[in-house]
Amino acid sequence: MNLADIEAAAQRLTGKIRRTPTVRVDLMREPIGADNLWLKLECLQVTGSFKARGATNRLLTLAPEQLKRGIYAASGGNHGLATARAGQMASVPAHIYLPENASPAKIAKLKAWGARVEVVGAVWDEAHAAAVDVARRADAFYFHPFADEQVVAGQGTVALEILNDIETADVFIIAVGGGGLIAGMATAIRALLPNARIVGVEPEGSPTLKLSLEAGGVVTLPQVTTKVATMACGRTDPMIFEIARCLVDEVVLVSDEDLERAARWLWFELGIAADLSGAASLAALMSGAIRVGPGQRVCGLVCGAGPEGVLQG
C-alpha cells in the first residue's frame, strides 16, 4: 500500500463521508503538555468515528454480487457502526458481532442503524472468530476492521485532510486498536512529511502493537484486560505490523484511567463527548507518556464519539 492508494480512496470517498474539521486547541484551563495542539474531530464523522472511511472505501470497491448475501463484521463498536451504514448504502443486511465489553450505547446505536447484532465472547478476537465462521458458511463478505488494504487506505485519508488543513506538523499521535488507522495515516504522513514523529497509543491492557514491535514479529497477547472495547485487540495483522515497523516511531501505553481523565478533559474544555479511544491522544499527553518540545506542532485525533466524556464529567 502506498500514497497513491490513499489518494484513490480519497477520490472514491468524495461525497460519501463528511469532511471533518481540524481545530487549534487554545485557552485551556488545564494544560496538557503541548502548547501548539491541533485536533482532528473524527467524532463528527458519519456514524461517529473514522471507521466510516475504511468501511465505505471497502464497500465502494466491491461488485454487487459480492454483497448479495449481506455483509459481516466484528467490532468493538465503531467499525460495526461503519459497516452497518455500508449495509444501508448497499441495501443489504449487516450482521455485526460484538464482544461482551462493547458499550451499551454503541449496541443501541447499531440497532438504530438497522444492524443485526450478536454479542459473542469476552473480547473482540472471539467475536471476530465467530463472525468469520458464520460469514464463511453463508458465503458472505466479511469487512475486517484492519487486515484489509482497502479499509486501511480509507483510514489513511484522515491524514490527507489534516495536512490539507494545517500543511505540516511535528508530531502525530494516533490511537491504536487493531492498527488500521495508524497504518493508513503513517503511510500518508511518511510520504508527505518524512521527518514527522508518528506515535501510537495503546491501552496498558491491550499492548498488541507495542509488544509485537519489541518482539520483532506479530505476537498474540495471553489476555486482554482493558475495558475499552474499541481499543482491545489480542493480535494485530502481519501487514499492519510491517507498516508500523517501517513507519511508526514508537508506541506508548496509557491506563484506562488515563483515557477516562482525558475524556473528561475533552468534555470540560471543548464540550466534546468522546468515547475513550477518542481521548487516547490527549491521554498520552496528559499522562506524560508522550513529551513534546516547546512550540512543536502536535496533531491528535478525537477518533470516536460516545457518551463517556459526558458520563465521566
Salt bridges, closest charged atoms under 4 A:
GLU30 OE2 - ARG261 NH2 2.72
GLU42 OE1 - ARG53 NE 2.81
ASP133 OD1 - ARG136 NH2 3.36
ASP133 OD2 - ARG137 NH2 3.05
ASP139 OD2 - ARG69 NH1 3.41
ASP148 OD2 - ARG58 NE 2.94
GLU161 OE1 - ARG19 NH1 3.77
GLU161 OE1 - LYS40 NZ 2.61
GLU161 OE1 - ARG53 NH2 2.84
ASP165 OD1 - ARG19 NH2 2.93
GLU214 OE2 - LYS210 NZ 3.35
GLU242 OE1 - ARG245 NH2 2.64
ASP249 OD2 - ARG190 NH2 3.02
GLU250 OE2 - ARG197 NH2 2.74
GLU260 OE2 - LYS227 NZ 2.30
ASP275 OD2 - LYS106 NZ 3.03
